């Protein structure tokens, strides 16, 4: 669902909104599959399906078992799972990724991208991040990592075959050559990378050669995509992957952000997945503009099933949209203890702690609201908007009182408090654009409050959204809205998420 009406003949961009960075895509027949980074969250690596590159449905998470995804309790925010690459070869799906806090690069396979995926094949001989996977005509498997270096591997055992060697470093002097993807297109092998860092200087460059191991000659028009220095509502464009549609057209998925407010602009949703058309001119890709609306593709659209706006926790297993921080043991998080309720048991005493018990979903709209009905009779917990341990806002219920807190760096403040009748209470947050204040305008305002018995919303506190942004907090993630337990046991009867229309 988009934030506002789109002009006739266009479709909204980003195609996967909210914190969905580092996209990788592959096509099998008429079906497209896409994965993204997940960092410190469990389950890891969301998997999407589409028939048209525009409408994407979440079909699962590739890493949904502790045997696949170990995130030690000291895994820092923005650690964990970096930059997967998804490919289809020899009748199987292959997923290669870096867990920067548990052994580095590893491979997973599946016959169905919805899962189950295998346990990992580890690659101890392949240092580096952002691994890519491709096969040449004789079946040799090449693994390329940020830097940019490359080594042949046996993908079934993880064994390296030969020495790892540097093959290209992008533009002279450009920082952070990363996110390599290697393709055989026509008569050449193309090596596409991101460079310039994942901030405002982000860019995509490409080179080509006669062999998968190079040597590679750079495109004379590099970078083939960047928004640095461009007056656009979309910034930080980079970390891209290419895919060819059945009609022969080419497309690029990429990450970018939508900063809001004054200077320097704050991207609160994190890095999102965008789509851009690609034409080939003289053997090089020419990337079309990355805009908030794309011209409607010539092929039929296949709208994806909508994610339910309300979850009543009536199912034995949580919907794949729900994510937790580092782990989700069933004894701390379950829908099976109290029918129709989500039960959370506290471990850490607050969201500042690495073992906090939290279940949330990505904020995917620039304006939205969320509600949850909580029963805190046996504990303390509430509704939070989280960026990391040092940057989160929450409204918390316990002992006949509701309180609003703001954690900004090392500073924690109680912003508001109000007594409420003992028992269940509906907690809520509404996120709306900030009022204009010139260059100092923030991106948005988060209003926390309670729902009265007659259904009206009473805001208790309004807090500035800039402090829950990448530009303030740092790191690689975006906002996640969800429920948490800070003491004892708390139960949640429902969770509602609704986008709001932007003015």
Secondary structure, 3 states (H helix, E strand, C coil): CCCCCCCCCEEECCCECCCCCCCEEEEECCEEEEECCCECEECEEEEEEECCCCCCEEEEEEECCCCCCCCCCCCCCCCCEEEEEEEEECCEEEEEEEECCCCEEEEEEECCCCCCCCCCEECCCCCCCCCEEEECCCCCEEEEECCCEEEEEECCCCEEEEEEEECCCCCCCCCCCEEEEEEEECCEEEEEEEECCCCCCCEEEEEEECCCCCCCEECCCCCCEECCCCCCCCEEEEEEEEEECCCCCEEEEEEEECCECCCCCECCCCCEEEEEEEEEECCEEEECCCCCEEECCCCCCCCCCCCCCEECCCCCCCCCCCEEECCCCCCCEECCCCCCCEEEECCCCCCCCCCCEEEEEECCCCCEEEEEEEEEEEEEEEEEEEEECCEEEEEEEECCEEEEEEEECCEEEEEEEEECCCCCEEEEEEEEECCCCHHHCCCEEEEEEEECCCCCEEEEEEEEHHHHCHHHHCCCCCCEEEEEEEEEEEEEEEEEEEECCCC
